[in-house]
Amino acid sequence: MVINLKIIKYTKMHTNKYKVTLSNNENYLLYDDVIVKYELLRKKDFDEKFLNELVTYNNQLDAYYVAIKYIEKKLRTKMEIQKYLLKTYDKSIVDKTIEKLTNDGYLNDKKYAELYTNEQINLTLNGPGKIKMNLIKLGIDKETINFYLDKVDKQLLMERINKYIMKKKRLNHKFSKNKLKEKLVYELNNLGYEIKDIYESLNDISIEEPVNLINKEYEKCYAKLSQKYSGYDLDSLIITKLLTKGFSYEEIKTIIAENKDK
């Protein structure tokens, strides 16, 4: 049985929508574009099939406008838009929305990868590895990522590594030479720089031990451990503790011997 429906009332909302009240007392929030497209002002009555069609189109418009508003806050990838819209809309609507956004120039993963790479290189400390990982999480394919990362000046990356090392070297007052190098390798690698490039920079930059650092660390260890230990046990624990701080075995043996002579 075909049920004919009629629009009995239009109520203008604050946005570009109207609340449309039907003869079955159901209300629908429709965009004015939908009203124009389906000539609702001229139609006297219609069936449920027609209603479902215009509601589907209205949902597509809604998803499109919601996506544009989301993109206006910040440039997005296709994956980001898809995840965002799937919280509210059916996959079929989301797929059509992404297609339309792409055709209209609002979505472009290649452009996103280019802009993101340049921004990260110019405004952050992040290296290629971290940039690549972040872009993969955002749904950008590896071929596109590698294309733009390959354009990054290799010398610029080495300068960034050198600058990072020099800054940490200048501010270092509590780490031994070996411990500082260990930390620098860990930190720079986490930032996305290649291990071989980090070691290349470390080999070119001289890192000195902070003055009297081993003496200070020895005195702290001795003051704490000598309350419970003595003799061989005390020396062994001090050696172990200082080794973990990056001092060499020879340095540690020397400082222990020097303090025994006092």
C-alpha positions as protocol buffer text, in pm:
chain_id: "A"
residue {
  index: 1
  type: MET
  ca { x: 0 y: 0 z: 0 }
}
residue {
  index: 2
  type: VAL
  ca { x: 141 y: 337 z: -106 }
}
residue {
  index: 3
  type: ILE
  ca { x: 101 y: 609 z: 155 }
}
residue {
  index: 4
  type: ASN
  ca { x: 87 y: 961 z: 19 }
}
residue {
  index: 5
  type: LEU
  ca { x: 245 y: 1230 z: 235 }
}
residue {
  index: 6
  type: LYS
  ca { x: 203 y: 1604 z: 231 }
}
residue {
  index: 7
  type: ILE
  ca { x: 409 y: 1889 z: 371 }
}
residue {
  index: 8
  type: ILE
  ca { x: 190 y: 2089 z: 603 }
}
residue {
  index: 9
  type: LYS
  ca { x: 445 y: 2332 z: 748 }
}
residue {
  index: 10
  type: TYR
  ca { x: 787 y: 2487 z: 689 }
}
residue {
  index: 11
  type: THR
  ca { x: 979 y: 2644 z: 979 }
}
residue {
  index: 12
  type: LYS
  ca { x: 1300 y: 2839 z: 899 }
}
residue {
  index: 13
  type: MET
  ca { x: 1586 y: 2750 z: 1128 }
}
residue {
  index: 14
  type: HIS
  ca { x: 1889 y: 2967 z: 1211 }
}
residue {
  index: 15
  type: THR
  ca { x: 2108 y: 2780 z: 960 }
}
residue {
  index: 16
  type: ASN
  ca { x: 2032 y: 2707 z: 595 }
}
residue {
  index: 17
  type: LYS
  ca { x: 1781 y: 2445 z: 706 }
}
residue {
  index: 18
  type: TYR
  ca { x: 1406 y: 2420 z: 736 }
}
residue {
  index: 19
  type: LYS
  ca { x: 1207 y: 2204 z: 974 }
}
residue {
  index: 20
  type: VAL
  ca { x: 956 y: 2035 z: 750 }
}
residue {
  index: 21
  type: THR
  ca { x: 644 y: 1893 z: 912 }
}
residue {
  index: 22
  type: LEU
  ca { x: 460 y: 1618 z: 722 }
}
residue {
  index: 23
  type: SER
  ca { x: 99 y: 1508 z: 732 }
}
residue {
  index: 24
  type: ASN
  ca { x: 197 y: 1206 z: 942 }
}
residue {
  index: 25
  type: ASN
  ca { x: 327 y: 1451 z: 1207 }
}
residue {
  index: 26
  type: GLU
  ca { x: 692 y: 1359 z: 1145 }
}
residue {
  index: 27
  type: ASN
  ca { x: 949 y: 1639 z: 1129 }
}
residue {
  index: 28
  type: TYR
  ca { x: 1260 y: 1653 z: 912 }
}
residue {
  index: 29
  type: LEU
  ca { x: 1543 y: 1907 z: 911 }
}
residue {
  index: 30
  type: LEU
  ca { x: 1611 y: 1964 z: 543 }
}
residue {
  index: 31
  type: TYR
  ca { x: 1866 y: 2186 z: 372 }
}
residue {
  index: 32
  type: ASP
  ca { x: 1722 y: 2451 z: 144 }
}
residue {
  index: 33
  type: ASP
  ca { x: 1923 y: 2286 z: -138 }
}
residue {
  index: 34
  type: VAL
  ca { x: 1712 y: 1973 z: -91 }
}
residue {
  index: 35
  type: ILE
  ca { x: 1389 y: 2171 z: -103 }
}
residue {
  index: 36
  type: VAL
  ca { x: 1499 y: 2333 z: -429 }
}
residue {
  index: 37
  type: LYS
  ca { x: 1639 y: 2015 z: -589 }
}
residue {
  index: 38
  type: TYR
  ca { x: 1325 y: 1812 z: -522 }
}
residue {
  index: 39
  type: GLU
  ca { x: 1086 y: 2104 z: -590 }
}
residue {
  index: 40
  type: LEU
  ca { x: 909 y: 2048 z: -261 }
}
residue {
  index: 41
  type: LEU
  ca { x: 734 y: 2384 z: -274 }
}
residue {
  index: 42
  type: ARG
  ca { x: 551 y: 2268 z: -586 }
}
residue {
  index: 43
  type: LYS
  ca { x: 480 y: 1908 z: -491 }
}
residue {
  index: 44
  type: LYS
  ca { x: 138 y: 1847 z: -347 }
}
residue {
  index: 45
  type: ASP
  ca { x: 208 y: 1496 z: -221 }
}
residue {
  index: 46
  type: PHE
  ca { x: 464 y: 1217 z: -244 }
}
residue {
  index: 47
  type: ASP
  ca { x: 525 y: 861 z: -127 }
}
residue {
  index: 48
  type: GLU
  ca { x: 772 y: 710 z: 120 }
}
residue {
  index: 49
  type: LYS
  ca { x: 1014 y: 609 z: -158 }
}
residue {
  index: 50
  type: PHE
  ca { x: 1044 y: 971 z: -263 }
}
residue {
  index: 51
  type: LEU
  ca { x: 1081 y: 1074 z: 102 }
}
residue {
  index: 52
  type: ASN
  ca { x: 1363 y: 823 z: 157 }
}
residue {
  index: 53
  type: GLU
  ca { x: 1541 y: 950 z: -151 }
}
residue {
  index: 54
  type: LEU
  ca { x: 1538 y: 1313 z: -44 }
}
residue {
  index: 55
  type: VAL
  ca { x: 1633 y: 1223 z: 315 }
}
residue {
  index: 56
  type: THR
  ca { x: 1932 y: 1026 z: 182 }
}
residue {
  index: 57
  type: TYR
  ca { x: 2037 y: 1323 z: -28 }
}
residue {
  index: 58
  type: ASN
  ca { x: 1990 y: 1551 z: 270 }
}
residue {
  index: 59
  type: ASN
  ca { x: 2220 y: 1327 z: 477 }
}
residue {
  index: 60
  type: GLN
  ca { x: 2480 y: 1340 z: 202 }
}
residue {
  index: 61
  type: LEU
  ca { x: 2468 y: 1718 z: 207 }
}
residue {
  index: 62
  type: ASP
  ca { x: 2490 y: 1718 z: 583 }
}
residue {
  index: 63
  type: ALA
  ca { x: 2798 y: 1494 z: 579 }
}
residue {
  index: 64
  type: TYR
  ca { x: 2956 y: 1717 z: 314 }
}
residue {
  index: 65
  type: TYR
  ca { x: 2902 y: 2039 z: 511 }
}
residue {
  index: 66
  type: VAL
  ca { x: 3016 y: 1878 z: 837 }
}
residue {
  index: 67
  type: ALA
  ca { x: 3334 y: 1757 z: 664 }
}
residue {
  index: 68
  type: ILE
  ca { x: 3409 y: 2101 z: 519 }
}
residue {
  index: 69
  type: LYS
  ca { x: 3369 y: 2258 z: 862 }
}
residue {
  index: 70
  type: TYR
  ca { x: 3609 y: 1996 z: 1001 }
}
residue {
  index: 71
  type: ILE
  ca { x: 3860 y: 2067 z: 724 }
}
residue {
  index: 72
  type: GLU
  ca { x: 3839 y: 2443 z: 779 }
}
residue {
  index: 73
  type: LYS
  ca { x: 3983 y: 2400 z: 1128 }
}
residue {
  index: 74
  type: LYS
  ca { x: 4282 y: 2208 z: 996 }
}
residue {
  index: 75
  type: LEU
  ca { x: 4384 y: 2037 z: 674 }
}
residue {
  index: 76
  type: ARG
  ca { x: 4281 y: 1670 z: 683 }
}
residue {
  index: 77
  type: THR
  ca { x: 4361 y: 1343 z: 508 }
}
residue {
  index: 78
  type: LYS
  ca { x: 4101 y: 1112 z: 353 }
}
residue {
  index: 79
  type: MET
  ca { x: 4147 y: 868 z: 641 }
}
residue {
  index: 80
  type: GLU
  ca { x: 4084 y: 1140 z: 900 }
}
residue {
  index: 81
  type: ILE
  ca { x: 3763 y: 1248 z: 726 }
}
residue {
  index: 82
  type: GLN
  ca { x: 3649 y: 890 z: 690 }
}
residue {
  index: 83
  type: LYS
  ca { x: 3699 y: 812 z: 1060 }
}
residue {
  index: 84
  type: TYR
  ca { x: 3531 y: 1137 z: 1161 }
}
residue {
  index: 85
  type: LEU
  ca { x: 3223 y: 1089 z: 943 }
}
residue {
  index: 86
  type: LEU
  ca { x: 3176 y: 718 z: 1016 }
}
residue {
  index: 87
  type: LYS
  ca { x: 3091 y: 813 z: 1375 }
}
residue {
  index: 88
  type: THR
  ca { x: 2766 y: 961 z: 1243 }
}
residue {
  index: 89
  type: TYR
  ca { x: 2696 y: 847 z: 886 }
}
residue {
  index: 90
  type: ASP
  ca { x: 2666 y: 522 z: 692 }
}
residue {
  index: 91
  type: LYS
  ca { x: 2968 y: 408 z: 494 }
}
residue {
  index: 92
  type: SER
  ca { x: 2790 y: 459 z: 160 }
}
residue {
  index: 93
  type: ILE
  ca { x: 2730 y: 825 z: 245 }
}
residue {
  index: 94
  type: VAL
  ca { x: 3084 y: 867 z: 374 }
}
residue {
  index: 95
  type: ASP
  ca { x: 3232 y: 718 z: 55 }
}
residue {
  index: 96
  type: LYS
  ca { x: 3029 y: 952 z: -165 }
}
residue {
  index: 97
  type: THR
  ca { x: 3122 y: 1248 z: 56 }
}
residue {
  index: 98
  type: ILE
  ca { x: 3493 y: 1173 z: 32 }
}
residue {
  index: 99
  type: GLU
  ca { x: 3462 y: 1137 z: -345 }
}
residue {
  index: 100
  type: LYS
  ca { x: 3289 y: 1475 z: -372 }
}
residue {
  index: 101
  type: LEU
  ca { x: 3535 y: 1645 z: -137 }
}
residue {
  index: 102
  type: THR
  ca { x: 3822 y: 1508 z: -345 }
}
residue {
  index: 103
  type: ASN
  ca { x: 3665 y: 1621 z: -673 }
}
residue {
  index: 104
  type: ASP
  ca { x: 3596 y: 1965 z: -526 }
}
residue {
  index: 105
  type: GLY
  ca { x: 3959 y: 2001 z: -414 }
}
residue {
  index: 106
  type: TYR
  ca { x: 3903 y: 1985 z: -39 }
}
residue {
  index: 107
  type: LEU
  ca { x: 4089 y: 1654 z: -2 }
}
residue {
  index: 108
  type: ASN
  ca { x: 4430 y: 1585 z: -153 }
}
residue {
  index: 109
  type: ASP
  ca { x: 4658 y: 1340 z: 28 }
}
residue {
  index: 110
  type: LYS
  ca { x: 4957 y: 1423 z: -192 }
}
residue {
  index: 111
  type: LYS
  ca { x: 4928 y: 1792 z: -114 }
}
residue {
  index: 112
  type: TYR
  ca { x: 4879 y: 1709 z: 253 }
}
residue {
  index: 113
  type: ALA
  ca { x: 5199 y: 1499 z: 257 }
}
residue {
  index: 114
  type: GLU
  ca { x: 5396 y: 1780 z: 91 }
}
residue {
  index: 115
  type: LEU
  ca { x: 5272 y: 2052 z: 328 }
}
residue {
  index: 116
  type: TYR
  ca { x: 5308 y: 1832 z: 637 }
}
residue {
  index: 117
  type: THR
  ca { x: 5665 y: 1735 z: 548 }
}
residue {
  index: 118
  type: ASN
  ca { x: 5768 y: 2096 z: 489 }
}
residue {
  index: 119
  type: GLU
  ca { x: 5600 y: 2210 z: 811 }
}
residue {
  index: 120
  type: GLN
  ca { x: 5769 y: 1941 z: 1018 }
}
residue {
  index: 121
  type: ILE
  ca { x: 6111 y: 2016 z: 872 }
}
residue {
  index: 122
  type: ASN
  ca { x: 6078 y: 2392 z: 915 }
}
residue {
  index: 123
  type: LEU
  ca { x: 5890 y: 2418 z: 1243 }
}
residue {
  index: 124
  type: THR
  ca { x: 5976 y: 2109 z: 1451 }
}
residue {
  index: 125
  type: LEU
  ca { x: 6274 y: 1894 z: 1547 }
}
residue {
  index: 126
  type: ASN
  ca { x: 6122 y: 1584 z: 1387 }
}
residue {
  index: 127
  type: GLY
  ca { x: 6332 y: 1387 z: 1142 }
}
residue {
  index: 128
  type: PRO
  ca { x: 6230 y: 1177 z: 836 }
}
residue {
  index: 129
  type: GLY
  ca { x: 6152 y: 861 z: 1032 }
}
residue {
  index: 130
  type: LYS
  ca { x: 5903 y: 1027 z: 1264 }
}
residue {
  index: 131
  type: ILE
  ca { x: 5748 y: 1228 z: 982 }
}
residue {
  index: 132
  type: LYS
  ca { x: 5699 y: 908 z: 783 }
}
residue {
  index: 133
  type: MET
  ca { x: 5547 y: 724 z: 1079 }
}
residue {
  index: 134
  type: ASN
  ca { x: 5303 y: 1010 z: 1146 }
}
residue {
  index: 135
  type: LEU
  ca { x: 5194 y: 1027 z: 782 }
}
residue {
  index: 136
  type: ILE
  ca { x: 5140 y: 650 z: 767 }
}
residue {
  index: 137
  type: LYS
  ca { x: 4912 y: 679 z: 1071 }
}
residue {
  index: 138
  type: LEU
  ca { x: 4717 y: 946 z: 881 }
}
residue {
  index: 139
  type: GLY
  ca { x: 4661 y: 707 z: 591 }
}
residue {
  index: 140
  type: ILE
  ca { x: 4915 y: 843 z: 341 }
}
residue {
  index: 141
  type: ASP
  ca { x: 5072 y: 573 z: 122 }
}
residue {
  index: 142
  type: LYS
  ca { x: 5445 y: 508 z: 156 }
}
residue {
  index: 143
  type: GLU
  ca { x: 5522 y: 590 z: -206 }
}
residue {
  index: 144
  type: THR
  ca { x: 5381 y: 941 z: -165 }
}
residue {
  index: 145
  type: ILE
  ca { x: 5560 y: 988 z: 169 }
}
residue {
  index: 146
  type: ASN
  ca { x: 5896 y: 877 z: 29 }
}
residue {
  index: 147
  type: PHE
  ca { x: 5854 y: 1106 z: -272 }
}
residue {
  index: 148
  type: TYR
  ca { x: 5840 y: 1417 z: -56 }
}
residue {
  index: 149
  type: LEU
  ca { x: 6092 y: 1299 z: 204 }
}
residue {
  index: 150
  type: ASP
  ca { x: 6344 y: 1236 z: -74 }
}
residue {
  index: 151
  type: LYS
  ca { x: 6318 y: 1606 z: -158 }
}
residue {
  index: 152
  type: VAL
  ca { x: 6443 y: 1709 z: 187 }
}
residue {
  index: 153
  type: ASP
  ca { x: 6802 y: 1835 z: 174 }
}
residue {
  index: 154
  type: LYS
  ca { x: 7033 y: 1578 z: 333 }
}
residue {
  index: 155
  type: GLN
  ca { x: 7272 y: 1850 z: 447 }
}
residue {
  index: 156
  type: LEU
  ca { x: 6987 y: 2026 z: 624 }
}
residue {
  index: 157
  type: LEU
  ca { x: 6912 y: 1709 z: 820 }
}
residue {
  index: 158
  type: MET
  ca { x: 7276 y: 1675 z: 924 }
}
residue {
  index: 159
  type: GLU
  ca { x: 7278 y: 2039 z: 1036 }
}
residue {
  index: 160
  type: ARG
  ca { x: 6970 y: 1976 z: 1250 }
}
residue {
  index: 161
  type: ILE
  ca { x: 7138 y: 1675 z: 1413 }
}
residue {
  index: 162
  type: ASN
  ca { x: 7455 y: 1875 z: 1477 }
}
residue {
  index: 163
  type: LYS
  ca { x: 7261 y: 2165 z: 1625 }
}
residue {
  index: 164
  type: TYR
  ca { x: 7075 y: 1930 z: 1860 }
}
residue {
  index: 165
  type: ILE
  ca { x: 7398 y: 1767 z: 1975 }
}
residue {
  index: 166
  type: MET
  ca { x: 7573 y: 2099 z: 2029 }
}
residue {
  index: 167
  type: LYS
  ca { x: 7285 y: 2233 z: 2238 }
}
residue {
  index: 168
  type: LYS
  ca { x: 7272 y: 1923 z: 2458 }
}
residue {
  index: 169
  type: LYS
  ca { x: 7650 y: 1928 z: 2491 }
}
residue {
  index: 170
  type: ARG
  ca { x: 7644 y: 2292 z: 2603 }
}
residue {
  index: 171
  type: LEU
  ca { x: 7376 y: 2230 z: 2864 }
}
residue {
  index: 172
  type: ASN
  ca { x: 7522 y: 1907 z: 2999 }
}
residue {
  index: 173
  type: HIS
  ca { x: 7638 y: 1921 z: 3359 }
}
residue {
  index: 174
  type: LYS
  ca { x: 7539 y: 1583 z: 3497 }
}
residue {
  index: 175
  type: PHE
  ca { x: 7602 y: 1315 z: 3234 }
}
residue {
  index: 176
  type: SER
  ca { x: 7931 y: 1146 z: 3156 }
}
residue {
  index: 177
  type: LYS
  ca { x: 8062 y: 1165 z: 2801 }
}
residue {
  index: 178
  type: ASN
  ca { x: 7948 y: 811 z: 2718 }
}
residue {
  index: 179
  type: LYS
  ca { x: 7612 y: 852 z: 2889 }
}
residue {
  index: 180
  type: LEU
  ca { x: 7544 y: 1176 z: 2703 }
}
residue {
  index: 181
  type: LYS
  ca { x: 7625 y: 1009 z: 2370 }
}
residue {
  index: 182
  type: GLU
  ca { x: 7395 y: 721 z: 2459 }
}
residue {
  index: 183
  type: LYS
  ca { x: 7114 y: 966 z: 2539 }
}
residue {
  index: 184
  type: LEU
  ca { x: 7173 y: 1164 z: 2221 }
}
residue {
  index: 185
  type: VAL
  ca { x: 7150 y: 851 z: 2005 }
}
residue {
  index: 186
  type: TYR
  ca { x: 6828 y: 749 z: 2179 }
}
residue {
  index: 187
  type: GLU
  ca { x: 6666 y: 1094 z: 2159 }
}
residue {
  index: 188
  type: LEU
  ca { x: 6763 y: 1169 z: 1800 }
}
residue {
  index: 189
  type: ASN
  ca { x: 6656 y: 825 z: 1684 }
}
residue {
  index: 190
  type: ASN
  ca { x: 6320 y: 875 z: 1855 }
}
residue {
  index: 191
  type: LEU
  ca { x: 6289 y: 1204 z: 1669 }
}
residue {
  index: 192
  type: GLY
  ca { x: 6324 y: 1012 z: 1344 }
}
residue {
  index: 193
  type: TYR
  ca { x: 6687 y: 1048 z: 1242 }
}
residue {
  index: 194
  type: GLU
  ca { x: 6890 y: 755 z: 1108 }
}
residue {
  index: 195
  type: ILE
  ca { x: 7138 y: 591 z: 1344 }
}
residue {
  index: 196
  type: LYS
  ca { x: 7424 y: 615 z: 1093 }
}
residue {
  index: 197
  type: ASP
  ca { x: 7371 y: 991 z: 1055 }
}
residue {
  index: 198
  type: ILE
  ca { x: 7363 y: 1039 z: 1433 }
}
residue {
  index: 199
  type: TYR
  ca { x: 7690 y: 850 z: 1481 }
}
residue {
  index: 200
  type: GLU
  ca { x: 7846 y: 1042 z: 1193 }
}
residue {
  index: 201
  type: SER
  ca { x: 7770 y: 1369 z: 1371 }
}
residue {
  index: 202
  type: LEU
  ca { x: 7888 y: 1235 z: 1708 }
}
residue {
  index: 203
  type: ASN
  ca { x: 8217 y: 1131 z: 1551 }
}
residue {
  index: 204
  type: ASP
  ca { x: 8267 y: 1483 z: 1419 }
}
residue {
  index: 205
  type: ILE
  ca { x: 8178 y: 1663 z: 1742 }
}
residue {
  index: 206
  type: SER
  ca { x: 8407 y: 1650 z: 2043 }
}
residue {
  index: 207
  type: ILE
  ca { x: 8223 y: 1588 z: 2370 }
}
residue {
  index: 208
  type: GLU
  ca { x: 8409 y: 1647 z: 2692 }
}
residue {
  index: 209
  type: GLU
  ca { x: 8327 y: 1526 z: 3040 }
}
residue {
  index: 210
  type: PRO
  ca { x: 8189 y: 1789 z: 3278 }
}
residue {
  index: 211
  type: VAL
  ca { x: 8466 y: 1900 z: 3515 }
}
residue {
  index: 212
  type: ASN
  ca { x: 8505 y: 1676 z: 3822 }
}
residue {
  index: 213
  type: LEU
  ca { x: 8186 y: 1485 z: 3734 }
}
residue {
  index: 214
  type: ILE
  ca { x: 8323 y: 1144 z: 3821 }
}
residue {
  index: 215
  type: ASN
  ca { x: 8445 y: 1276 z: 4157 }
}
residue {
  index: 216
  type: LYS
  ca { x: 8099 y: 1412 z: 4236 }
}
residue {
  index: 217
  type: GLU
  ca { x: 7926 y: 1090 z: 4130 }
}
residue {
  index: 218
  type: TYR
  ca { x: 8172 y: 880 z: 4328 }
}
residue {
  index: 219
  type: GLU
  ca { x: 8117 y: 1087 z: 4641 }
}
residue {
  index: 220
  type: LYS
  ca { x: 7737 y: 1052 z: 4609 }
}
residue {
  index: 221
  type: CYS
  ca { x: 7761 y: 677 z: 4561 }
}
residue {
  index: 222
  type: TYR
  ca { x: 8007 y: 638 z: 4846 }
}
residue {
  index: 223
  type: ALA
  ca { x: 7799 y: 849 z: 5086 }
}
residue {
  index: 224
  type: LYS
  ca { x: 7490 y: 640 z: 5018 }
}
residue {
  index: 225
  type: LEU
  ca { x: 7637 y: 289 z: 4989 }
}
residue {
  index: 226
  type: SER
  ca { x: 7898 y: 312 z: 5266 }
}
residue {
  index: 227
  type: GLN
  ca { x: 7616 y: 326 z: 5520 }
}
residue {
  index: 228
  type: LYS
  ca { x: 7541 y: -41 z: 5453 }
}
residue {
  index: 229
  type: TYR
  ca { x: 7848 y: -183 z: 5280 }
}
residue {
  index: 230
  type: SER
  ca { x: 8226 y: -181 z: 5313 }
}
residue {
  index: 231
  type: GLY
  ca { x: 8539 y: -328 z: 5160 }
}
residue {
  index: 232
  type: TYR
  ca { x: 8502 y: -539 z: 4846 }
}
residue {
  index: 233
  type: ASP
  ca { x: 8121 y: -525 z: 4847 }
}
residue {
  index: 234
  type: LEU
  ca { x: 8126 y: -146 z: 4863 }
}
residue {
  index: 235
  type: ASP
  ca { x: 8378 y: -117 z: 4579 }
}
residue {
  index: 236
  type: SER
  ca { x: 8179 y: -360 z: 4362 }
}
residue {
  index: 237
  type: LEU
  ca { x: 7856 y: -170 z: 4409 }
}
residue {
  index: 238
  type: ILE
  ca { x: 8023 y: 163 z: 4338 }
}
residue {
  index: 239
  type: ILE
  ca { x: 8178 y: 19 z: 4021 }
}
residue {
  index: 240
  type: THR
  ca { x: 7841 y: -114 z: 3903 }
}
residue {
  index: 241
  type: LYS
  ca { x: 7665 y: 214 z: 3977 }
}
residue {
  index: 242
  type: LEU
  ca { x: 7924 y: 428 z: 3801 }
}
residue {
  index: 243
  type: LEU
  ca { x: 7934 y: 195 z: 3501 }
}
residue {
  index: 244
  type: THR
  ca { x: 7560 y: 253 z: 3451 }
}
residue {
  index: 245
  type: LYS
  ca { x: 7634 y: 626 z: 3448 }
}
residue {
  index: 246
  type: GLY
  ca { x: 7865 y: 580 z: 3150 }
}
residue {
  index: 247
  type: PHE
  ca { x: 8207 y: 599 z: 3314 }
}
residue {
  index: 248
  type: SER
  ca { x: 8474 y: 356 z: 3196 }
}
residue {
  index: 249
  type: TYR
  ca { x: 8601 y: 78 z: 3420 }
}
residue {
  index: 250
  type: GLU
  ca { x: 8951 y: 229 z: 3417 }
}
residue {
  index: 251
  type: GLU
  ca { x: 8820 y: 569 z: 3529 }
}
residue {
  index: 252
  type: ILE
  ca { x: 8624 y: 412 z: 3811 }
}
residue {
  index: 253
  type: LYS
  ca { x: 8913 y: 201 z: 3937 }
}
residue {
  index: 254
  type: THR
  ca { x: 9135 y: 510 z: 3933 }
}
residue {
  index: 255
  type: ILE
  ca { x: 8892 y: 722 z: 4136 }
}
residue {
  index: 256
  type: ILE
  ca { x: 8839 y: 443 z: 4389 }
}
residue {
  index: 257
  type: ALA
  ca { x: 9217 y: 401 z: 4428 }
}
residue {
  index: 258
  type: GLU
  ca { x: 9268 y: 775 z: 4467 }
}
residue {
  index: 259
  type: ASN
  ca { x: 9011 y: 792 z: 4744 }
}
residue {
  index: 260
  type: LYS
  ca { x: 9158 y: 495 z: 4930 }
}
residue {
  index: 261
  type: ASP
  ca { x: 9487 y: 683 z: 4952 }
}
residue {
  index: 262
  type: LYS
  ca { x: 9322 y: 978 z: 5126 }
}
